[in-house]
Amino acid sequence: MAMPRRRLIRPAPVPAPPSADNQRQVQRLHERLDHERNTLARWQTKLKRAFNTVERCQRSVTRIERRIAQLEE
């Protein structure tokens, strides 16, 4: 297998210093991220509560259906 005689090692590109516009945009995105995370946490709480209520109702319906089936036999 042929190997190249030498390998070119190029320096990593130097990132440009952050501009004021870029910093403002990053700050706005961080604020939006915090807002969206808070919104998600609120909705997850409501979703858990709703899910527990649905489970409770399903258990109740199952229990009642089983009781009706027993009484009809």
ABEGO torsion letter per residue (X at the ends): XBBBABBBBBBBBBBBBBBAAAAAAAAAAAAAAAAAAAAAAAAAAAAAAAAAAAAAAAAAAAAAAAAAAAAAX
